[in-house]
Amino acid sequence: MFFSGLRADLNAAKRNDPAARNKFEILLTYSGVHALIAHRWAQAFWRLRLKLVARIISQTAKFFTGIEIHPAAKISSGVFIDHGSGVVIGETAEVGEGTVLYQGVTLGGTGKESGKRHPTVGKNCVISAGAKILGRITIGDCAKIGAGAVVLKDVPANATAVGVPARVVKINGKKPEAE
């Protein structure tokens, strides 16, 4: 299971980064891949209820990669974190396979409430640099979030959202009907 997930992550990096020359180079030099490897180990310890060990692993990975992923976050195989410095993924966040996260992305909460409080990002999404997706919201499959956007409401599948606060500017390649 670990190796199939790693293989999917390496394939995602190769598929999404035109500068990637080969999987060996990706494995040795891509901080996003390193953060995902550490996350999978941390998550295993989290599931075993060894939460302190899990947090130590995640914080050590943060120190080396600049990417903070809570051990309880659910990240599918085949996710690519490109130029990941400053990426933060909260405890109850979920990220679907094939999704690409760029530097400075935050999948965060909005307060101190308990339970599900972080975003759910669907499959094959693109979350551009500096985007902040906050709260218990859903980003639909194949959605695109523009750079610097602050997303506070659900974004439907196949939509593009931009701005502060973010608004949907395209759905299936067309402007949405006026609301």
Order of alpha helices (4+ residues) and beta strands (2+ residues): alpha-alpha-alpha-alpha-beta-beta-beta-beta-beta-beta-beta-beta-beta-beta-beta-beta-beta-beta-beta
